[in-house]
Amino acid sequence: MATEAGDASAGQLPLWGERSETPLGDRLESERLEVERLETELKQALASLEDPGATPFDQSPAQVPAPAARSRSVALPRWAGSEPFQGWPERLLIIDTETTGLDPSRGACIELGAILFAVAPRAVLGQISFLLPCRANPCEAINGIPAAVSRLDQPWEPLRTAFERLVEAADAVVAHNAAFDRQWFGQGPLAAIERPWICSMDDIRWPAELHLRPQPSLRDLALAHGIPVWAAHRALTDCTYLAQVFERRPDLEALLQSALEPRRLYKARVSYDERQLAREAGFRWNEPVKGAWTRRLSEREVAALSFAVQAIELEPDQRRSA
């Protein structure tokens, strides 16, 4: 899950403007109407399901056809008639993937979970989770999803359509370790998401009083907010943890606005004796660049550093593992 939202391949994201002055009551009413519309779209998608033609449980993996690839890159529109937002995203789509490997060229997404979250009222508007059929799952010991279960009869295609409707309703996408999650979209059956991406691990600067590492794990982030961690490595569960963290942040709007500042990858220019400066500033050694302390930073954050840095660009093979 880490984000390359500001790299050269994805393009830099624009800075967000000033907060909308729309009264809270009007915004909540607008959210309610959009939720009703989203529910209607979901019901229509499920009602249109005929025979999904799912693979029987006892069919051998070699006979199972892979899900049809969505090679297109979809620029999904905002809801018709909605007002343009300013300041920070009003609706977030929190997503998480479970996969059969680390590299999309050799693995596949086996589960997708998503929660549509309204920022102003700190409320969950909708959520969805579904499995995608896979021939094998070498990561079953981690995510606990047998490949045979993913091939059971279930309406994953209309659920994928419903997921795309959630993307339409969102202003930005959030994931923990977003670079990992983002690489599975535009590959195989999942269309690319043309929305700003926010990484809750690397882009959001969590307050110092939480005593978290610069790139905290989702488990540590949840526990720091008093959220019990009862399970891990299922897509919707991980989305729920992040939604509950957002519910508890009175400064969420400011955190999101800062997270959406354009960022580049920088290498710290420090000596061996000065390496602690880079570590304390959240730079990581050997990741993603071997033999270097690196971190993605905005221009504002670069100006605040007490040591020199150098902007760098990742090679394609380095970018995938970042």
N, C-alpha and C positions, 0 to 999 in steps of 0.2 A: 503493500500500500504506500510510497513517498512521492512527491509531485514534481513534475517537470513543467508545470504550468507556465513558467516564465522562460523556458528555453527557446532556442532558435527554431526548433521544429514546430512548436506549438504557437509561437508568436507571443509577444508581450501583451498582458492584459491592461486595459485602460484603468486609470485611477477613477475611483468613484467620486461623485460630486457631493453636494450637501444633502442633508436629510430632508425627506419630504415633510411638508407641513400639514399633510392631510390629517384631520382629527382621528384619534384612535378609534372612536365609535364607527366612523365611516370605513376605516380600514378593516375592522373586525367584521362588519357587515359584508364587505367585499370578499373577505376570506371565506365567510360562510357560503356565499353564493358560488364561489369557485369550487368549494368542497362538494356542494350538491352537483355541480356540473361534472366534476371528476368521478363521483360515484355513478352518475348516469353513464359516462363513457365506459367504466369498468363493467357495469351490468350489461351494456350492449355488446362489449367484447366477449364476455362469457356466454351470452345468449346466442351469439353467432357461431359458437363451437358446434361442429357437427361430429365427425368421427376423426379424432386426432391421429388415428392409425399408429398408436404407440406400439413399441416393440413388446411382445410377450415376455414375461419374466424368465421363461425357460429358454429363450432364444440365445444362442451362443454369442459372445461378444464379436466374433468375426463376422456374423451376419447382420450386425447392427449398423445401419447407415448413420454417418455423422450428421448432425443438424446442418441444414442448409446455411451456407455462409451469407452474411449480410456484408457484402464488400463495399457498399455505398457508405459515404460519410454524410450523415443526415444533419442538416441545420434545422433543428426543430423550432417552430415558431412559438412565441408566447401566446397565452390565451387571447382569443379575439376580444377586443374591446377593453383590455386591461390597460391601466395607466402605466406609463414608463416609470421605473423606480429610480431613485437617487439615494446617495449616501451609503447605503449598504443593501445587500440582498434581503428582500422581505420574505422570500420563501427559499428554503434550502432543501436539496435532495441529498440525504445522507445515504451513502451506498457502501456495500461491502461485497466482496466476491470470495468464494471458496473455489480453489482450482486443483487440477491434477498435477501441477508442476509449477516451476518458477518462470518458465519461458513459454510464451504463446506459440512459438514455432514448434514446440515439442509437447505442449500440454493443452488443456482446455479449461474453460470455466464450467464448473459442475453445479454451482449454486450462486444465485444472485439475490441479495436482499436490499430493500430500499425503504426509507421513511421520508415522507414529505413533511417538513417542519416549518411552521410559521414563526418568524423571529419575534415580532412585536408582542403577541400574547404568550410566547414560549409554549406552543401547543403543537402536538402531533396531528396532522390533517389526514394522513392516510399511510398505509404501509403494505408491503408486498414482499413475498419470498417464494422462490420456486427453483426446482432442479432442472438442469439441462442434461439430456441423455448423453452419456459418455461410455466408450467401450471399456475403459479401465481407469482406475484411480490409484496410482502409486502413492498418493498422499492420504489414503484412507486412515492410516494410523494417526494423522494430525487432525483431519476434519471429521472423521467418523462417518463418512458418506460412502457406502458400498456402491460401486458402479452399477450393479444389478438393480439396486433401488432406484437409481436415476433413470433406468429404462422402464420402470413401471408405467402403467397407463395414467397419464396426468396431462392436463391442458397447458403445457408449458408455452405453446405458441401464442394463444390469446393472452396469457399472463405476461409474455414479453411485450405484446402490444399495449397492455395496461401499464407496464413499466414505462414505455415510451410516452404515454400520456402524463405520467408523473414528471418525466423530464420536461415536457412542455410547460408544466405548471410551475417549474422551479426557475429561480433566477441564477442559482449557482449550485454546483455539486460539491459535496464534502465527503472526504474519505480519510481514514487514518492510514498513513503510508500510501498516499494517493498515486504516486508514480507506479506502484505495483498494480493497483486496481485499474488505473486508466489504460494500461497497455492491452487489456483484454477486450476493450471496446474498439470496434472497427476490425476485429478479428473474429472469424467464425460466425456464429449466429447473432452476435451483439453488434449493433450499429454504433459508429463513433458518436460521442456526445459533444455537441457544439455548445458548450456552456463553460463559463469560467470554473476552474477547479480550485478548491481550497484543501490543503493538507492539514488536518488537525494535529499531525505530529511535527510537521516542519514549517508550516506557514503561520500558524497561530502562536503568538508569543504569550504563553500562559504566565500569570502573575508569579512573582518570585516567592510570595508567601505560601504557595503550594508546595515549595521545596521539591520540584520535579526536575528531572534531567532536561537538557535543552530539547531533546527529541524523545519525549516520554512514551512509554508503551501505553496502549489503551487500558490495560489493567491498572497501571499506576495512576493514570488520569482519572479513571472512575473511582478508585479508592480514595484519592485525594479530595474528591467531592462527596464522600460519604455514601457512595453507591456500592452495594454489595456485588461482588463478581461471583456468579453462580455457575457460569459455563463460558466456554471460549471456542473460537473457531467454527461457529455457525454464523451464517451471514446476517440474519435478522437480529440475532442476539447482540452481535457487535454493533450494529446500527442503533439498537436500543440503548446501549451504554452511552454512546455519543449523544443521542437525543436527550438523555437524562442529565448529562453534563451541561448541555446548552440550557436546559430548563433552570439550572441552578446558577447561571452566570448573569448577574445584573449588568455587567459590562459587555455583554455579548456583541452588541452593535459595534462598539469600538474595536473589539478583538477582530471582528470580521472585516471591518474597514481597513485595519492595518494589514490583515492577512492578504488582502487583494491588491496591495501595492506590487507593481512589477518587480520581479526579483531575477537576479542572475547568480550563477555559481562563481564563488570567489575562492582563491587559494590564499591562505595566510602566509605572509612573508616573515616568518619568525625563525630564530635560531633554535637549536636543540635546547639551550638553557631557557628560552622564552616560550617553549611549547605550552606551558601552563596557561599563558594568556589566551592562546587559541582554544584550548580545552574549555576554559571558563566562559568564553564567548560563544560556546555551542558548536565549534568546528569539530568535525569528525576526522580521525586519522584513517587513511587507507580506504575511505569510502565516500564517494565512488571512485576517487582518483588514488591510485597506488602511490605511496610515499609522500603524501601531502595532507595537510589539514585543510578541509574544505567545508563551505556552508553556503546555502543560497541566501542572499541578502538583498534588501532594497537599497537605493541610493542613500536614503535617510539613515539606515542602519550602518552602512559603510562609513558615513561621515562621523558617526559616534564612536567608532573603534579607536583604541589606543595604539594600534599597530598597523603596518601597511598590509594591503591585500592586492591581489592581482585577479582580474576577471579572466575566466577560462571557459572554453567550450568543450563539451564532451563529444567524443567520437560516438557514432551510432551504437557500437557494441557496448560502450560504457554506459550510454544513456538508458539502455534497456534494464540494466541491473541496478540503476541508481535508486 
